[in-house]
Structure formats: C-alpha cells, structure tokens
Amino acid sequence: MKSDGLVISDRLLRSWLRCPRKAWQDLHDNPSRRTWHPQRAVQLGQEQRCLSRYGAGRGLVMARGTPEALRGAAAIQGLRLLAREGRFQLRGRIPLLLRRDDAKSQFGPWIYVPLLVRTGRFINREQRLCLAFLGRLLQGFQGQCPPHGLVLSGDGACQQVSLDPLQPQLDQLLEEMAVGLSQPHPPELIAERKRCAICSWRRPCNAHAAASGHLGDVSGVGAGRRRQLIRLQIHTIAELARSDPLRLGQALAREGHPNQVDHHNALAAALALQARSQQSRQAQRRPDAVPSIRNSLTTRLHQVP
C-alpha cells in the first residue's frame, strides 16, 4: 500500500491517537466485521447539547455552510473542509467556528477559530492535536492559521489552546500515520486493552488476542506490567502460566524494588495463577484465600455475647 493520495480525516486521526490498529482497520478492514457501539452516538449527542447551550447563552445564531463563512457569520456549525498536505489530503468536520475580529483572513477583517467539545475533566493530547489539525484545515480555507483554538467543557467553561507550539507535533503525527497506514498488515494490539470494550472492532481484535495469548487479557496486567513481563522474556499467557512464581517474583523485584521481595512474590504467584485460570477456563482459588473456619466471620459472630 502506498501513502500517496492518503486521505486523513479528523476521525482517522482520533482513532490513530487512541489505537493505531483501530485506525488501520477503519481504513482497510472489511466494514462487515464491525460491531456497533453507542459511544459515538452518545458523544455526538453530548456535543450538540453543549453547543446549543453555548450558543444560547451568548446569543449566537448558528449558521451552516461555506457561503455563510464567506460572508463572515459570527458562528458556523459543522463546516466540512478539505486541504492538501504534502503527499496526502486532510479533511474534517469542525464542530463550531467562531469569528474573531482581531486578525485578518483572505475573506476580510476577521478570522475563524475552531472550537471542540471535550468530555473529560482535563484537555488531553488527543484534543490538542485535533485542534491543531482543524487549524491546519482552516489555514487552507481562510489563508491564515488561527493562533489558538477553544475547548468547551460540559459545564460551559471555555479554555483557549495555543496552536503554534503544536504544529511540529502534528507534522510528526501525520508522517507516522502516513507510514503506518500504508503497511499491508495492521499494527499490534494496544497494551491497555480495557478501552477495547467500546471499540467497533472489538470482536476481531479479541479473537486475535485470544489466539496470540496477549498478556493484556490477563487481569492485573496493564501496559506497564506487560512491558515488564516482555523484558523478562514472557510474551504470552501460556508462558506466564508456565512460569515459576518464585523465580518470577525475584525477577520482578530486581526490575522494581529489591526491598519488597514478599510483595513481588505474592504478585508473581497471583499473575501466574490468573494466567493458568484463564488458560484452562476454570476458576482457581489462591491458597491463602481459603477461609479458615476458626477465623471466619460466622464463627466470630457466634462468639459475640
């Protein structure tokens, strides 16, 4: 696959930032393998409600379409833009454009700045780079890249994000996407697979993870722990299930805190047992988790006068 003529949209960019494998599948995989999830619809509904409250609170009339932008409307909602960027094209939908009269564009004595709606408590890297991406689209549209973008939260607070410092990061990201999306095979599964629960490609990825024995499927193994186990030459669930808990605990202690040997031994025993349980598909109880009759809650309750 060649990267020449590759079209990168704002949705594809978000997918890549969350999971490169998802972005590759969005572009190349068979759409019939998708499984619908309401997450996207919920986000769009929340975005629309936030924008409606924002516009009503400031007396903005939400215009639509390129002709309104050329006339200098105060607010443009849902404008779709297309721009050329090196050997590929950029396209995207801007939730809201706000006119600023403190700068000039090729349309007149005003400039448009993009606004995004965020769902979390803080502005994250994905939202910053998406703003920079929309700013790049606006540069091709109005002849001037806006100096900043806006991020609107659910409570109506609006924060300003400078776009100039983000341009080198965006350039690097676009190059990474151009290379990664032109490969004949999808990228590896992400280490932190909890987010896969809301992905439309979760079924084929879950099947691939089960077939390959992905360590991220073991309860208690996150991204950091998986990297640590791989450094110890444990790459699959089967290898973790076969590992000696005592040796694994000592190795984990050397990797982490040597003075916490007991903690790492207990952790290694729990991980190995969990891997064996998942491999055999049978529940297994930890030896120290068997309740003692003498110390059981029922016995202590009977002893209460």
Number of C-alpha atoms within 10 A of each C-alpha: 10 11 16 12 13 18 18 21 18 19 15 20 22 17 19 22 18 15 21 23 20 27 23 22 20 19 15 14 14 9 12 6 13 16 13 12 14 10 12 13 10 10 14 13 11 16 19 14 13 19 22 14 14 19 15 12 10 8 9 15 14 18 18 17 12 14 10 13 22 12 10 20 18 18 20 24 20 15 16 14 17 17 18 14 17 10 12 16 16 22 20 21 16 23 19 22 26 21 17 16 14 8 14 16 17 12 14 13 12 17 25 31 22 24 25 22 23 19 13 9 8 10 16 10 11 15 18 19 21 23 27 29 25 27 26 23 28 23 16 16 18 19 15 18 21 24 17 18 23 21 20 20 21 18 9 14 9 16 12 12 19 14 22 13 12 17 15 11 11 19 14 11 15 19 15 13 21 20 12 19 26 17 13 11 13 17 16 13 18 18 18 16 21 12 11 18 12 14 20 21 21 20 15 13 19 17 11 14 18 15 9 13 19 20 29 21 20 22 12 14 18 17 14 10 15 21 16 18 19 12 11 13 11 19 18 21 24 18 16 25 21 13 19 13 21 15 13 22 22 18 19 23 19 14 13 13 11 14 10 14 18 13 14 23 20 13 17 24 20 17 23 22 21 23 25 22 16 18 16 11 9 10 11 12 12 11 7 7 7 8 10 10 10 9 9 10 12 10 12 11 9 8 8 6 4
